[in-house]
Amino acid sequence: MEVTQVLLNAQAVDGTVRKHAEETLKQFQEQNLAGFLLSLSGELASDEKPVDSRRLAGLILKNALDAKEQHRKFELVQRWLSLDVALKTQIKTCLLQTLSSPVPDARSTASQVVAKVAGIELPQKQWPELIGSLLSNIHQAPVHVKQATLETLGYLCEEVSPDVIDQDQVNKILTAVVQGMNASEGNNDVRLAATRALYNALGFAQANFTNDMERDYIMRVVCEATLSPELKIRQAAFECLVSISSTYYEKLAPYIQDIFNITAKAVKEDEEPVALQAVEFWSSICDEEIDILEEYGGEFTADSDVPCFYFIKQALPALVPMLLETLLKQEEDQDQDEGAWNLAMAGGTCLGLVARTVGDEIVPLVMPFIEENITKPDWRQREAATYAFGSILEGPSPDKLIPTVNVALNFMLTALTNDPNSHVKDTTAWTLGRIFEFLHGSTVETPIITQGNCQQIITILLQSMKDTPNVAEKACGALYFLAQGYEDVGISSPLTPYFQEIVQSLLTVTHREDAGESRLRTAAYETVNEVVRCSTDETSPMVLQLVPVIMMELHQTLEAQKLSSDEREKQNELQGLLCGCLQVIIQKLGASESTKYVFMQYADQIMSLFLRVFACRSATVHEEAMLAIGALAYAAGSDFAKYMPEFYKYLEMGLQNFEEYQVCAVTVGVVGDICRALDDKVLPYCDGIMTQLLKDLSSNQLHRSVKPPIFSCFGDVSLAIGENFEKYLMYAMPMLQSAAELSAHTSGADDEMIEYTNLLRNGILEAYSGIFQGFKNSPKTQLLIPYAPHILQFLDSIYMEKDMDDVVMKTAIGVLGDLADTLGSNASGLIQQSLSSKDFLNECLSSDDHLIKESAEWAKLAISRAISV
């Protein structure tokens, strides 16, 4: 088969030609994988072939080795490993040969494919000669081969984890890369490839960074590369510095003064891509120091992993002026462009991080800049001063900021009304939002919003909602935080007199012609939700009046006929916002008996609207509608049973939705809500629900984050149907047991894995707890006795691991109590032998966390009752 022509046709402009070619390639791959991969690698390696067919051949090869989805990736890896060795050797020879092709595109594609193969084979101890042969290329080959080889080494370091390559080879790779970066390297392409390769290889350099000489050499070469005449090399070198700042923070002290000088020069004089990375270096240092200070609460003990070097504090007098200078480099249209990122935005972001790192000390350094620029005729100066003020509101103590804020507030409200420049208004509204977010609320002692200024603030914010979409969106945000600050006021909220007017204005915003721009419509609904959520009982009649209004809006989205795909997407989004709004209203009105009673008159109509929202879509379930139904079930209680016959198919559809795992997770949560609402009335649906949950758990396609809620859902089902759960025990218990064994031991796991393991443990424990409580006082309790040893062993082993968080601790000690409470004397011997009933229980009894302590006291009581029988 003439593969060149097919590859070219697959890129044709003509759709029919393209489709046919894609089909041909697909068939070739399915019928003869070996031949397919071999001909692609031959195509890529042949310098006679056109560059377009070679590039696509390489791309298809790369996609035959790797995929985004975990389970697909696993299949592809296994498929490659099972291929014939001679065939793979042929393919790899073609790939390595392509690295010396005179065609840059072919070399670059091949280097990516080589790295993908290495990513599969090196961990399996295959292709041991690869790194050696790449390194020998660097020493003797023509310039373009050197460049391609360095690029390959860079990709290889990205694909493979550091423990796969032994230190001797790591040293050789680093030596080659750092030599390639050296200023004495005459060729810029080589130098750029080497600098980019170092970026990926830094994770391998742990040992080298602990050696002073090697580290000094690497740092010197990186710093020299930031001065290269070539823009891309300077940018790549600064990217290396940013990576070093987080990976090797504790090694930076000797270099920090030089780095400050280099970054300051770049921020002042260099082109934007380089200046952005130079600012990013300091943002990264802030992130490191914020983490260290948060973790150790500023108290350093000898055993803290990394001490804080207070680099930011030392650099403050020079760093803050440098950052303030960047704020004046705004772009004309940055507010309209959602993805905008430029030097002024980077500088403001970094200033905000500096404020969080050093707190009060930043204020006197920024105030003079604000005072000097806030009234200048040039909009850039006014905007920069406002942005500087907004950036430093999180970090310093309220006492330090509030005197200034009180003066600034009036000034900003005037600017929001009268400033002729839209940029300045945009930033002013954003800054007001930050003031309300950080300096207004029940925790702040001196209120900045008083009876004197509350009305003025609301009037001006509502007025600003008629401004351009970007300003109106920021005004919605400010109102959002204004409402949030009154969340805990109790009986009467200062916003009550304005409730009607605020909600009305926000709903008017959602109907603006241009509400699709700058996320305006979304922001307006989010703010309505917050205003409703934080409202008090006095306004519940008005919240009730809102129900038919939002229902009507939702009804109108369902009437739209024959939509283009673009319109359908907009309709989907609007339905999501309206369902989200109804969810908040249902939760609010369902929270007290009096309003719930009045609200329930709408329940039938609302439910039928939600069902119509589901019916709009063929394969997927509407996530927000599902969440709103969960809230409705919670409010309706056992009356929700009448909706189940119609709703059940959508519930099942949601549970089957592996691909959109968030939908699946939300649906699992709603099953829990329904179990709690219906109790044993949920029984007729349990076979279907449990079958689907068990199917989800045994699928390797389901995202791992959905598994903990599924386990916890077992507990909800058991609590609802009690001893009727008997028929599911033989399926659910083995699943719980194998997951428990997996989650008991976490040795050597990273933080993310430990966090997930704790979620998993908590889900498993919630299942056990629900099952024990469901069977309590039932004649069928003895069915659970065979499972008790395993459960106690699970509790002992997670206690021994010493890495559970407070949530798991509370659930775990609760399960011990439930087990004793339900099984009583049947389990007394087992309980007395377990570690949990002694050491773990005692540890929980003396916990500072009152929830853990409470749980432990109940467990202690249950155990003493079980043992004394």
Sequence and secondary structure as in RCSB ss.txt:
>XXXX:A:sequence
MEVTQVLLNAQAVDGTVRKHAEETLKQFQEQNLAGFLLSLSGELASDEKPVDSRRLAGLILKNALDAKEQHRKFE
LVQRWLSLDVALKTQIKTCLLQTLSSPVPDARSTASQVVAKVAGIELPQKQWPELIGSLLSNIHQAPVHVKQATL
ETLGYLCEEVSPDVIDQDQVNKILTAVVQGMNASEGNNDVRLAATRALYNALGFAQANFTNDMERDYIMRVVCEA
TLSPELKIRQAAFECLVSISSTYYEKLAPYIQDIFNITAKAVKEDEEPVALQAVEFWSSICDEEIDILEEYGGEF
TADSDVPCFYFIKQALPALVPMLLETLLKQEEDQDQDEGAWNLAMAGGTCLGLVARTVGDEIVPLVMPFIEENIT
KPDWRQREAATYAFGSILEGPSPDKLIPTVNVALNFMLTALTNDPNSHVKDTTAWTLGRIFEFLHGSTVETPIIT
QGNCQQIITILLQSMKDTPNVAEKACGALYFLAQGYEDVGISSPLTPYFQEIVQSLLTVTHREDAGESRLRTAAY
ETVNEVVRCSTDETSPMVLQLVPVIMMELHQTLEAQKLSSDEREKQNELQGLLCGCLQVIIQKLGASESTKYVFM
QYADQIMSLFLRVFACRSATVHEEAMLAIGALAYAAGSDFAKYMPEFYKYLEMGLQNFEEYQVCAVTVGVVGDIC
RALDDKVLPYCDGIMTQLLKDLSSNQLHRSVKPPIFSCFGDVSLAIGENFEKYLMYAMPMLQSAAELSAHTSGAD
DEMIEYTNLLRNGILEAYSGIFQGFKNSPKTQLLIPYAPHILQFLDSIYMEKDMDDVVMKTAIGVLGDLADTLGS
NASGLIQQSLSSKDFLNECLSSDDHLIKESAEWAKLAISRAISV
>XXXX:A:secstr
  HHHHHHHTT SSHHHHHHHHHHHHHHHHH HHHHHHHHHHHHH TTS HHHHHHHHHHHHHTT  SSHHHHHH
HHHHHHTS HHHHHHHHHHHHHHTT S HHHHHHHHHHHHHHHHHHGGGT  TTHHHHHHHHHHHS HHHHHHHH
HHHHHHHHHS GGGS HHHHHHHHHHHHHHHSTT   HHHHHHHHHHHHHHGGG HHHHHSHHHHHHHHHHHHHH
TT SSHHHHHHHHHHHHHHHHHSGGG GGGHHHHHHHHHHHHHHS HHHHHHHHHHHHHHHHHHHHHHHHHTT  
 TT SS    HHHHHHHHHHHHHHHHTT   TTTTT TT   HHHHHHHHHHHHHHHHGGGGHHHHHHHHHHHTT
 SSHHHHHHHHHHHHHTSSSS HHHHHHHHHHHHHHHHHHHHH S HHHHHHHHHHHHHHHHHH STT SS SS 
HHHHHHHHHHHHHHTTS HHHHHHHHHHHHHHHHTTTT  S  TTGGGHHHHHHHHHHHHT TTTTGGGHHHHHH
HHHHHHHHT  GGGHHHHHHHHHHHHHHHHHHHH  S  HHHHHHHHHHHHHHHHHHHHHHHHHHTSHHHHHHHG
GGHHHHHHHHHHHHHT SS   HHHHHHHHHHHHHHGGGGGGGHHHHHHHHHHHHT  SSHHHHHHHHHHHHHHH
HHHGGGGHHHHHHHHHHHHHHHH TTS GGGHHHHHHHHHHHHHHHGGGGHHHHHHHHHHHHHHHHHHH  TT  
HHHHHHHHHHHHHHHHHHHHHHHHHTT GGGGGGGGGHHHHHHHHHHHHHHT   HHHHHHHHHHHHHHHHHHGG
GGHHHHHH SIIIIIHHHHHT S HHHHHHHHHHHHHHHHHHH 
